[in-house]
């Protein structure tokens, strides 16, 4: 098997990718290399990838070695690079969420406009509940701990707990004796958590108050697929004092209605 050897030295003065201090140049370059792979060209040699990218050969070698170590790239028997299965899995997962986002968007807009709070859309993943979309209302509390891409534990906050309540698979995998207390109000004791989840499932919605972020409350409802499995949650969150009395009752009613209506839309979508 012909495997290219690492070049001895990098060309001096190779500039980092633009974008300011928040952009990691090496990651951006690695993404640029991955952009060259396609159905028409699934494999690239080191020399060809270097020529096509315009990068320094040593830089390409080291970036691809890093992607191999991360499991995003494989080597063929001839020593060429090809993208690995995790890339396809992530792409497929992203595509599967597009219809949910489209279906949920009008309801998120309605929630944010009606109550002035932030509407959230979350989906289940192995590591936790992932926020895939949010829409801030006019009076929204800026919640620094929850942004698009945030991964949250299932046993805290309304959006994650409503998914945990409606999924036996998630319960079996997630519930244990060593759940961390995010705040002093996080439920970590197994029997109490199971009872809480059963109440959520029976009610059809989850209400949280300061169990993930102090002073922040939220209401969430599940979104279910054709087989009844939970595929997402829709929620509205904000300052805890805005989730009381008649205001809370109105939010519960509207969030539950949004979850039910999005569920009907999702279940009517053509199978992929």
PEZI-V526752 format. One record per backbone hydrogen bond with DSSP energy under -1.0 kcal/mol. NH is the residue of the N-H (numbers start at 1). CO is the residue of the C=O. If there is no record, write none. Layout:
nh->(NH/NH)
co->(CO/CO)
This chain:
nh->(23/28/29/30/31/32/33/34/35/36/37/38/44/49/50/51/52/53/54/60/61/62/63/64/65/66/67/68/69/70/71/72/73/74/76/79/81/82/84/87/89/90/91/92/93/94/95/96/97/101/102/103/104/105/108/109/110/111/112/113/114/115/116/118/119/120/121/122/123/125/129/130/131/132/133/135/140/144/146/149/150/152/161/162/163/164/165/166/167/171/172/173/174/175/186/193/194/195/196/197/198/199/200/201/202/203/204/206/208/210/216/217/218/219/220/221/223/225/228/231/232/233/234/235/236/237/238/240/242/243/248/249/250/251/252/253/254/255/256/257/258/259/260/261/262/263/264/265/266/267/269)
co->(20/24/25/26/27/28/29/30/31/33/34/41/81/45/46/47/48/49/50/56/57/58/59/60/61/62/63/64/65/66/68/67/67/82/80/76/44/74/72/84/85/86/87/88/89/90/91/92/93/97/98/99/100/101/104/105/106/107/108/109/110/111/112/237/135/235/133/233/130/128/152/123/150/121/121/119/137/142/143/131/147/129/157/158/159/160/161/162/164/167/168/169/170/171/183/189/190/191/192/193/194/195/196/197/198/199/200/220/218/216/213/238/208/236/206/234/232/229/225/223/223/122/221/120/219/118/217/215/239/240/244/245/246/247/248/249/250/251/252/253/254/255/256/257/258/259/260/261/262/263/266)
